[in-house]
Every structure is written in C-alpha cells, then in structure tokens.
Amino acid sequence: MKIQEDVIRVENLTKTYQMGEIQVHALRGVSFSVRLGEVLAIMGPSGSGKSTLMNMIGCLDTPTSGEYFLEGELVSTLNDDQLALVRNRKIGFVFQTFNLLPRATALANVELPLRYAGNNGNRKQLAQESLEAVGLGDRIDHRPNELSGGEQQRVAIARALVNEPAIILADEPTGNLDSKSGDEIMNLLLELNQKKGAILIIVTHDPEVAAVTNRIIHLRDGMVEGQEVLA
C-alpha cells in the first residue's frame, strides 16, 4: 500500500482533567501526523495518555488546547451534529471488550452504524457483506454468546468497517483473546488495511502486535517519548 498525504495531524494537544482540587495532565503537548494507508501503533505504560489520545482522534473528547486536523479540517470548528457524522462515517472503532449487543444477532450488531447513518435501504446486504469480509458469512444469525471470543471480535471489526471508514481505531483489539485468535485478528486487520486503504491505529501493550505496524509512537506521562519507523 502506497502511503500518501496526511489524513490526521495533531499539533501540541493537551488535555487536563480536574479531579476535585487536583489537576491531571493526561496529554502535555502531543504532535504527530498519520498518512493515508498507514498502520500506526501507540504504546506506553498505564497512565501515559494512550486512551485520552485515542478519544481525541476518535472525536469522542476535545483537547484543552492544541489543534486536531482531520482530512485538512480543524475538528474544533465542528458542531455536535457534525462530530457525530464524522464518528459514524469516517471512523470505525474496535474495542478490547467487543461491545456487542448480547441479544442481537451478528447481522443486527453490524447493521447498527448503518441505522445511525440513516441508511434504510440495503442495510442487511451491506452488513452481510461486511461479515463475509471477516469470514463470518455463515454466522450471521448467531448471537454473541454463541460465538467464540475471536468470532465476537470479528463481528466488532465487521461493524467498524461497514460504513467504509477512512480510519480504524483499535484499542487493545487482541487483549481478551488467546494468542492464536489474536494472531488471526491482527492478520485480518492488516489484510483489510491493505484492501481498503484505511488508516489503522492500534493502542497496544503487546510488542508483537506493534512490530507488524509501519510506525510506533511511544507515550510517557502524556508526551511523545519517541517514535520508531518499522516499514
């Protein structure tokens, strides 16, 4: 995959939380950019600011100061409705805990982003195609408790991809899986990155997961401690 222009650019992002009388500085001036097609790992110890940074990139939180440009647009200028559209159409989220609706089938879970996007036409067809893309075409009518952990994560990935987002944010996507299932999920995410060209950003503690990315950003105490270019 040829890496092209910057899709994400953050400049001097800070985030300060007020916890009673104490100020917690979660981010302290983070700057970097991510190009189209890139696979990026974000690593760091607990409390380093990884989740806060992921929430910023996913438009789930706003910085105390600094600027975030997404496809050249300054995110702080968007209103709540515009941010909701960005989250729904441009960003796909994959979480460690899957976050599937327990009583809904795999197909219904994957349809959810399409419902939020107001797609009332070919939802089922698109959801089924997304499940087929992750190898679950024969499991569309199964509920989460009828699926293995690896299969549940595949459903979560299918849900993240159904709107064909420009960015996939994966927060410890292999954290709750055995090593075999974890390897399968990483191979699947990388394959989808190659086929679709979407940016893949992975928060991980696992050096083996980070080793298959193009670049690693190391965070410590809310700052970029260093970067490694791998490919």
N, C-alpha and C positions, 0 to 999 in steps of 0.2 A: 504494500500500500504506500503510494507516494504521499508524504506529508506535505501539506500546503500551508495556507495562510493561518494566522492566529484566529481561533474562534473564541477563546477565553483569554481575558487579560485582567489581572488584578494588580492594583498599584497601592502599596502602603496600607493594606487593610488592617484595621484594628477593631477589636471587639472587647468591650469592658462590661462586665455584669456587676450589678450592685447586690451584694448578699448581706442584707442588714447594714451594718456600718462598714463592711469590708468591700473593697473593690477587687474583682477578679479580672485580671487582664488575660483573656483567652487567646487573643491574637495581638501581636505587637509589631505591626508594620510588615505584612507579608506581601511580596510581589513575585509574580511569575506569569507566564503565558502558556497556552496549550494550543497546538495546531490541529487542524483537521486530520483525522485518521490516527492521531497519536494514542498510545496506551501508556498511561501515567500511573505510578504507584505513589501514594502518600503514606509515609511511615513515621513513627515516633512513639515514645512511651505514653502511657496513660497521662492525661492532663496536658499534652503537648499542643492541643488545639486542632487535632485532626477532624473531629466531629463538627466543631464550630466552623471550620473552613469548608467542610462538605456541605453544611447547611447554607453557607453563603453562596457557594457555587450553584446549589440547587434552588436558590431563590426562596428558601424557607426561613431565612433570617436576614437582617440588614446589618451592615457594619456600623460601628461607632464613628469611624472616619475612614477615608480612603475611597477608592473607586473600583467598580467592577464593570467591565465591558463584556457584553455577550453579543457575538457577531457584530461588533462595532457599535452597539447601542449601550448607553450608560444605564445600567439597571436601576439606579436610584431615581431615575426620572419616570419610571413606570408606576402606574397606579395598581391597586389591588387586583382589579379585573385583568389587567394586562399581565401581571405577575402570575395569576392563576393560569392564563393561557400559555405562558412560557413553560410553566411546570408541567402542564398537561401535554403540550405538543412538541416541545423541544428537548425535554429532559426525561429520561427513564430511570427510575430508582429501583435498585436491588438491595435488599436488606439481609442482614445475617439471620433474622428471625422470620423470614419469608412474608409475614403479614398477610396471609391469605384468609379470606372469609371461610370459617370452618364448615358452614352448612351449604356453601355454594360449590358447584362443580368446577373443575378446572376451566371449562369453557366460560362459565359465568364470571369467574375471577378475572380472566383475561379480558373479558368484554368491558370491565369497569371503566378503564380510561376512555374507551370509545363512548360510553354513556355520558361521562363528564364532558367530553368534547362535543356532545350534541349529535353524534353520528347515529342516526336512527335507521339507516338503510341496510348496509351489508355488514353489520357488527359481527354476526355469528360467523360469516365467511372469513372475515379478517382475523378473528380470534382463533378460528380453527387453523388457518394458515400459519399463524404465529406459533401455535402449539406444535404443528407439524415441523416447523423450522427447528424446534428444540428437541425433536424426536419423541413427542408425546401425542401423535395423531391418534393413537389407539387408546388414550386415557382421558379423552375429553369429558367423559361423563362421570369420572371419578371425583370424589370429594377428598380434601386434604388428608383425612385420617385413613384413606385407602391408598395413599401414595407414600413411597419412601421419602426420606429427607432429601435425597438427591433429586427425586422427581418433583417434590414440592418446590425446590429451588429453581428447577427448570420452568415450572409454571410461573414463578415470580419473574423469571427472565423473559418469558413469553409476554407477560403483562407489561413489562418495562419496554418491550420492543414493538408492541402492537401499533403504536402511533408513529413508528419510524423516527424516533428522536435523533437529534444531532449529537446528544451527549448521553452516555450511560454512566450513572454514578452507582458504584457497587461498594457497600460498606461491609467489610469482612464477609464477602459472599461465600467463603468456604469455611467460616468459623464454626458452624454447627454440623459439619459433615465429616465423615471418615475420610481418610486420605485418598481412597480410590474415587469416591464420589466427588471430592474436592478437585482432584485432577481432571475429572470429566467436566465439571462446571467451568474450570479455567479454560480448558481446551475449547469448550463451547463459546465462551465469551470472546476468546481470541478469534475464533472462526467467524463469529458474527461481526466482529470489528473489521476483519478482512473483507467480508462480503458486502457489508452495508456502509463501511467507511465512517461509522460513528466514532467519536471520541469515547474512550473507555478510561474512566478514572476509578482506581481501586484504593480504598483505605484498607490497609492490612498490617498485621504484626508478623506475617509469615514471610521470611526472606525467600523461600522457594517461589511463592506467588509473585513477589516483587521482581524476582530475577527474570521473569518472562516478559516484562514490560519494556517499553522504549526508554523510560527515564524514571528515576526515583527522586522524590523530594522528601528530605528528612526534616521533620519539625521537632523543635525542642523549646519548651517554655514560650510557645506562641510565636516563634520566629523560625525562618528557614535556616537550618543549621548547615545545610549543604545539598548538593544535587549530584546525581550520578547519571550519566548518559550511557545507556546499555546498547542501543541499536538505532 
